[in-house]
Amino acid sequence: MLTLLIAIPIVAAIAVLLGAPARKFSLAAAFANLLITLGLLFRYDPGAGGVQFQCVIPLVPEWGLQYFVGADGLSLLLLLLTAVVTVAALWVAPKVEKREGLYFACLLFIAAGATGAFASFDLFFFYAFHELALIPTFLLIGIWGSGDRMAAAWKVTIYLALGSMVLLVGLLSLYVSIPADLRTFDLIRLQGLAGQGAIPQTGWIYLLLLIGFGILISLFPFHSWAPHAYASAPAPAAMLHAGVLKKFGLYGLLRVALPLMPEAAQGWTHLLLILLMGNILYIGLVTIAQKHLDWMIGYSSVMHMGYIFLGIAAFNVLGINGAALLIFAHGLSVAALFAITGEIRQRTGTLELSQLGGLAKPLPFLGFTFGIATFASIGLPGLGNFAGELLIFFGAFAHAGPGLEFSTFQIATIVALWGVVISAVYMLRAYRAVFMGEPRPRWNTLTDLSPCLRPALILLLAVLVFTGFRPQFFVNLVKPTVTALIAK
């Protein structure tokens, strides 16, 4: 079934490129993947834990290379995020005047690459599936983007290619550092070797992994590609990249870097804390200064990565459970924000905050849904982001110092809490600037989102609300995996 999840969007993309009805085939593939993912989710046994639904096909046994897909609680959570956001992104995709088949094929290839990366338990395919999604990202921004789209396309390509090359060097160095008779690409076997102390804890190898994954995630100071790319990308591409594909780096840290090199990771903890503070505080203040809605949401996405890094750096069950939950919730909320932003751009022709205002009157549905996504982004209780952030703060603060002294993690947690205030400032400011007050005369004739497109936003926000009210459903799903990863 996992192989089917990967194959469906690829086959649909090829069919669309060959002339099949682009929108219908793409949506059918996305809905099929969502149904299959839900089936896997409810068939998964958290009590048994481990990797289930395995499919293993040996390819090059002497290298330890094999096609190995499977799912545990953590990967299932990311597969569900991919399926939900893909449905919503394809649903809200506007009418494309030129190369419609290529447009939808690119979106499907991004979804296929993310699905393959999250389902792969072989390092080679884990890396290769992510690379599958990079070329479509470049094409979507370069051909169908807005603003200075070519500069944005080249910028995101150069940054992500650089991150991928650094990551590849790190992965190959990790592979070569293992004794020759034990080398394998099998992540489960590698985790077993790490538990036996057979993987050298080399600090510079872990640093390569951290930098490689960090560039893909937009870790400060490697962040400048993300806001420009998201502001220039078509809304569905921004939804898929910010909501799903960027989570590959976070997933890689949790799946590869930390479990395989836990001792080496400890040596770089303070560096990571400093960098994530850059995400939360510096990028947060930069976000407040933005004058355009799309740039503001792009910077906001970068800023929230700091919280997830804090939970990962804590490297305890509470912190990593919170990081996993926030990865999921942030993917939903930022996808909803970019979808609404795209609809506003399409109707008004501008996203400059000073030119908007009063849009809640002609666009009540978009105003309501943007408000829910805004509340989620600032961590309002009852929405998924709040539960994730709360677990992260508790997990990071659990690193107690000697006696009554504050530890580095506790100080970092206290400082990071100011990010909640910063995010409330820029999100509520943006909502006021876009939707509150009296509309300008030229906006009175705007039409709200059509009823046939509304289910896409309702789907994203409904899952977000469910996550906020029942976070234990997802925490119980990922906890056995997190516990096993930390124990390695």
C-alpha positions in Angstrom: 0.0 0.0 0.0 2.9 2.4 0.7 4.3 1.7 -2.7 0.9 2.5 -4.1 0.9 5.8 -2.3 4.1 6.7 -4.0 3.1 5.3 -7.4 -0.3 6.9 -7.7 0.8 10.6 -8.0 3.7 9.6 -10.3 1.4 7.7 -12.6 -1.2 10.5 -12.5 1.5 13.0 -13.3 2.7 11.0 -16.3 -0.9 10.6 -17.5 -1.5 14.3 -17.2 1.7 15.1 -19.2 0.4 12.7 -21.9 -2.9 14.6 -22.2 -5.3 13.3 -19.5 -7.6 15.9 -17.9 -5.2 17.6 -15.5 -7.4 18.7 -12.7 -9.6 15.6 -12.6 -6.7 13.2 -12.7 -4.8 15.1 -10.1 -7.6 15.4 -7.7 -8.6 11.8 -8.1 -5.0 10.7 -7.3 -4.9 13.0 -4.3 -8.2 11.7 -2.9 -7.0 8.1 -3.5 -3.9 8.8 -1.5 -5.8 10.4 1.3 -8.1 7.4 1.6 -5.2 4.9 1.5 -3.4 7.0 4.2 -6.4 7.0 6.4 -6.7 3.3 6.0 -3.1 2.8 7.0 -3.5 5.2 10.0 -6.4 3.2 11.4 -4.8 -0.2 10.7 -1.6 0.8 12.4 -1.1 -0.8 15.9 0.6 1.8 18.2 0.7 -0.9 20.9 3.0 -3.1 18.8 5.0 -0.1 17.7 7.8 -0.4 15.2 7.7 -0.2 11.4 4.6 -1.8 9.9 3.3 -2.3 6.4 6.9 -3.2 5.3 7.9 -3.8 1.7 11.5 -4.8 1.1 13.1 -5.6 -2.2 17.0 -6.1 -2.3 18.7 -4.2 -5.0 22.5 -4.2 -4.4 23.1 -6.6 -1.4 26.8 -6.0 -1.3 26.2 -2.3 -0.6 23.3 -2.9 1.7 21.0 -1.1 -0.8 17.4 -2.1 -1.0 14.0 -0.7 -1.7 12.5 -0.5 1.8 9.3 1.3 2.6 7.3 1.1 5.8 5.5 3.2 8.3 5.7 3.9 12.0 3.8 6.5 14.1 6.1 9.3 13.1 6.2 8.6 9.3 2.4 8.0 9.3 1.8 11.5 10.8 3.9 13.0 8.0 2.2 10.9 5.4 -1.2 12.1 6.7 0.0 15.7 6.5 1.2 15.2 2.9 -2.1 13.6 1.8 -4.3 16.3 3.4 -2.3 19.3 2.1 -2.0 17.7 -1.4 -5.8 17.4 -1.6 -6.3 21.0 -0.5 -3.5 22.4 -2.7 -4.8 20.7 -5.9 -8.4 21.7 -4.9 -7.7 25.4 -4.7 -5.3 25.5 -7.8 -6.6 28.2 -10.1 -7.3 27.9 -13.7 -4.0 27.7 -15.5 -3.8 29.4 -18.9 -0.5 27.9 -20.1 0.9 24.4 -19.8 -1.8 23.2 -17.4 -0.7 19.6 -17.6 2.9 20.5 -16.6 1.5 22.6 -13.7 -0.5 19.8 -12.1 2.3 17.3 -12.9 4.8 19.4 -11.0 2.4 19.5 -8.0 2.0 15.7 -8.1 5.7 15.1 -8.3 6.3 17.2 -5.2 3.6 15.2 -3.4 5.2 11.9 -4.6 8.6 13.0 -3.6 7.5 13.9 -0.1 5.5 10.7 0.3 8.4 8.6 -0.8 10.8 10.3 1.5 8.6 9.9 4.6 7.9 6.2 3.7 11.5 5.2 3.0 13.6 3.3 5.5 16.6 3.1 3.2 18.9 6.1 3.2 19.4 6.1 -0.5 15.7 6.3 -1.3 15.1 8.6 1.6 17.4 11.1 -0.1 16.5 10.4 -3.7 12.7 10.9 -3.2 13.3 14.4 -1.7 15.4 15.3 -4.7 12.5 14.3 -7.0 10.6 17.3 -5.6 13.2 20.0 -6.2 13.0 20.4 -10.0 9.2 20.7 -9.9 9.5 23.4 -7.3 11.9 25.4 -9.6 9.5 25.1 -12.5 6.4 26.1 -10.6 8.1 29.3 -9.3 9.9 30.1 -12.5 7.0 29.6 -14.9 3.8 30.4 -12.9 5.2 32.5 -10.1 4.6 36.2 -9.5 6.8 39.2 -8.8 10.5 38.6 -9.4 9.8 34.9 -10.0 13.0 34.0 -11.9 15.2 35.4 -9.2 13.2 33.5 -6.6 13.4 30.3 -8.6 17.1 30.5 -9.0 17.6 31.5 -5.3 15.6 28.6 -4.0 17.3 26.2 -6.4 20.8 27.3 -5.4 20.0 27.1 -1.7 18.3 23.8 -1.8 20.9 22.3 -4.1 23.6 23.5 -1.8 21.7 22.0 1.2 21.2 18.7 -0.6 24.9 18.5 -1.5 26.0 19.2 2.1 23.5 16.6 3.2 24.7 14.1 0.7 28.3 14.5 1.8 27.2 14.1 5.4 25.2 10.9 4.6 28.1 9.4 2.6 30.6 10.3 5.4 28.3 8.6 7.9 28.1 5.5 5.7 31.8 5.3 5.1 32.5 5.8 8.9 30.8 2.5 9.7 33.0 -0.6 9.6 33.0 -2.2 6.1 31.4 -5.4 7.2 28.5 -3.6 8.9 27.7 -1.0 6.2 24.1 -0.7 5.2 21.5 1.9 4.1 18.8 0.2 6.2 17.7 2.8 8.7 16.4 0.2 11.2 19.7 -1.7 11.1 21.6 1.5 11.4 19.6 2.4 14.5 20.5 -1.0 15.9 24.2 -0.4 15.2 24.0 3.0 16.9 22.5 1.3 20.0 25.5 -1.1 20.0 28.0 1.8 19.7 29.1 0.7 16.2 28.6 4.1 14.6 31.5 6.5 15.3 30.2 9.7 17.0 32.1 12.1 14.8 31.2 15.7 15.5 32.0 17.1 12.0 29.7 14.5 10.4 26.8 15.4 12.6 27.5 19.1 11.8 27.3 18.4 8.1 23.9 16.7 8.6 22.7 19.6 10.8 23.7 22.2 8.2 22.4 20.1 5.3 19.0 19.5 6.9 19.1 23.0 8.3 19.3 24.7 4.9 16.4 22.7 3.7 14.4 23.7 6.8 15.5 27.4 6.6 17.5 27.4 9.9 18.9 30.8 10.6 21.1 32.1 9.0 20.4 29.8 6.0 16.8 31.1 5.8 16.7 33.9 3.2 15.5 31.6 0.3 12.2 30.7 2.0 10.3 34.0 2.2 11.3 35.0 -1.3 10.3 31.6 -2.7 6.9 31.4 -1.0 6.0 35.0 -1.9 6.8 34.3 -5.6 5.4 30.8 -5.8 1.8 29.9 -6.9 -0.4 29.3 -3.9 -0.6 25.5 -4.3 3.2 25.3 -4.6 3.7 27.4 -1.5 1.2 25.2 0.3 3.0 22.0 -0.6 6.5 23.3 0.0 6.0 25.2 3.2 3.4 22.8 4.6 5.0 19.5 3.6 8.3 19.4 1.8 10.2 21.7 4.2 9.3 19.2 6.9 11.6 16.7 5.3 14.6 18.3 7.0 12.9 18.1 10.4 11.9 14.5 9.8 15.5 13.8 8.7 16.9 15.2 12.0 14.5 13.0 13.9 14.9 9.9 11.8 18.6 10.0 10.9 20.8 12.5 12.6 19.8 12.4 16.2 19.1 8.6 16.6 22.3 7.6 14.8 24.6 10.2 16.3 23.2 11.2 19.7 26.5 11.8 21.4 27.9 13.9 18.5 24.6 15.9 18.6 25.2 16.8 22.3 28.4 18.6 21.3 26.5 20.9 19.0 23.5 21.6 21.2 24.5 25.1 22.2 25.1 26.1 18.6 21.7 24.8 17.7 20.1 26.7 20.5 21.8 29.9 19.3 20.7 29.4 15.7 17.1 28.6 16.7 16.9 31.8 18.8 17.8 33.6 15.5 14.8 31.9 13.9 12.4 32.9 16.8 13.6 36.3 17.8 15.5 37.9 14.8 13.2 36.4 12.1 10.2 37.2 14.3 11.1 40.9 14.4 11.8 40.9 10.7 8.3 39.4 10.2 6.8 42.3 12.0 8.5 44.7 9.6 7.0 43.2 6.5 4.7 45.3 4.4 3.3 42.5 2.1 1.1 39.7 3.3 2.8 36.9 1.4 6.3 37.9 2.6 5.0 38.2 6.2 3.6 34.6 6.0 6.8 33.4 4.5 8.9 34.8 7.3 6.4 33.6 9.8 6.9 30.0 8.5 10.7 30.4 9.0 10.2 31.8 12.5 8.1 28.9 13.6 10.8 26.4 12.6 12.7 27.7 15.7 10.1 26.2 18.0 10.4 22.8 16.3 14.2 23.0 16.5 13.8 23.7 20.3 11.8 20.5 20.8 14.2 18.4 18.7 17.2 19.8 20.6 15.6 18.9 23.9 15.9 15.2 22.8 13.4 13.9 25.3 9.9 12.4 24.9 8.0 15.5 25.7 10.0 17.8 23.4 10.1 15.5 20.4 6.4 14.6 20.8 5.7 18.3 20.8 8.0 18.8 17.7 6.2 16.1 15.8 2.8 17.6 16.7 3.9 21.1 15.7 5.3 19.8 12.4 1.9 18.5 11.6 -0.2 21.5 12.9 2.1 24.1 11.3 1.9 22.3 8.0 -1.9 22.6 8.1 -2.0 26.2 9.3 0.6 27.6 6.9 -1.0 25.8 4.0 -4.4 27.4 4.9 -2.7 30.8 5.2 -1.0 30.5 1.8 -4.3 29.3 0.2 -6.2 32.3 1.5 -3.4 34.6 0.5 -3.5 33.3 -3.0 -7.2 33.9 -3.2 -6.8 37.5 -2.0 -4.0 38.1 -4.6 -6.2 36.7 -7.3 -9.1 39.0 -6.4 -7.4 42.2 -5.5 -4.1 42.0 -7.6 -2.1 43.2 -4.5 -0.9 41.9 -1.2 0.5 45.2 0.1 -1.0 45.6 3.6 -1.5 49.4 3.2 -3.6 48.8 0.1 -6.0 46.3 1.7 -8.4 46.7 4.5 -12.1 45.9 5.2 -12.1 42.7 3.2 -14.1 40.9 5.8 -17.2 42.6 4.4 -17.0 41.4 0.8 -15.1 38.3 1.7 -16.6 37.0 5.0 -15.6 33.3 4.5 -12.0 34.1 3.7 -12.0 36.5 6.6 -13.3 33.8 9.0 -10.9 31.1 7.8 -8.0 33.5 7.8 -8.9 34.3 11.4 -8.9 30.6 12.4 -5.5 30.1 10.7 -4.2 33.2 12.4 -5.3 32.0 15.9 -3.6 28.7 15.1 -0.3 30.4 14.1 -0.2 32.4 17.3 -0.8 29.3 19.4 -4.4 29.8 20.6 -5.7 26.9 22.8 -8.0 24.6 21.0 -5.9 24.4 17.9 -3.1 22.0 17.1 -0.2 24.5 17.2 -0.9 25.3 20.9 -0.6 21.7 21.9 2.7 21.2 20.0 4.2 24.4 21.4 3.2 23.6 25.0 4.8 20.2 24.8 8.0 21.7 23.3 8.2 24.3 26.1 7.7 21.7 28.8 10.2 19.3 27.2 12.9 22.0 26.8 12.3 23.3 30.4 12.7 19.7 31.7 16.5 20.1 31.3 16.9 21.1 34.9 20.2 22.8 36.1 22.1 21.9 39.2 20.4 23.1 42.4 18.3 26.2 41.9 20.3 27.4 38.8 18.6 27.7 35.5 20.0 25.4 32.8 20.8 26.6 29.3 17.6 25.0 28.0 15.5 26.7 30.6 16.9 30.1 29.7 16.4 29.4 26.0 12.8 28.3 26.7 12.1 31.6 28.6 13.5 33.6 25.8 11.7 31.6 23.2 8.4 32.3 24.9 8.7 35.9 23.7 8.2 34.5 20.2 4.6 33.8 21.1 4.2 37.6 21.8 6.0 38.5 18.6 3.9 36.1 16.5 0.7 37.5 18.0 1.8 41.0 17.1 2.5 40.4 13.4 -0.5 38.0 12.8 -3.1 40.2 14.5 -1.6 43.2 12.8 -1.9 41.6 9.4 -5.5 40.5 10.1 -6.5 44.0 11.1 -4.8 45.5 8.1 -6.4 43.1 5.6 -9.9 42.4 7.0 -10.9 45.1 9.5 -12.2 48.6 9.0 -14.2 49.9 6.1 -13.3 48.5 2.7 -12.0 50.8 -0.1 -14.7 51.5 -2.7 -12.9 49.3 -5.3 -13.1 46.3 -3.0 -16.9 46.4 -2.6 -17.4 44.4 -5.8 -15.2 41.5 -4.7 -16.7 38.0 -4.6 -16.1 35.6 -1.8 -14.6 32.1 -2.2 -17.0 30.0 -4.3 -18.8 27.1 -2.4 -17.0 24.5 -4.5 -13.6 25.6 -3.3 -14.5 26.1 0.4 -14.2 22.4 1.3 -10.4 22.6 0.8 -10.0 25.2 3.5 -12.6 23.4 5.7 -10.6 20.2 5.4 -7.3 21.9 6.6 -9.0 23.7 9.5 -11.1 20.8 10.6 -8.0 18.6 11.0 -6.3 21.5 12.8 -9.2 21.8 15.2 -9.3 18.1 15.8 -5.6 18.1 16.5 -6.2 20.9 19.0 -9.0 19.2 20.9 -7.6 15.6 20.6 -3.8 16.0 20.6 -3.4 12.7 22.5 -4.6 10.9 19.4 -1.5 11.9 17.5 0.8 11.9 20.6 -0.2 8.3 21.3 0.6 7.5 17.6 4.1 8.9 17.6 5.1 8.3 21.3 6.3 4.6 20.8 8.4 5.7 17.8 9.9 8.7 19.7 10.7 6.5 22.7 12.5 4.0 20.5 14.4 6.6 18.7 15.7 8.2 21.9 16.6 4.8 23.4 19.0 4.0 20.5 
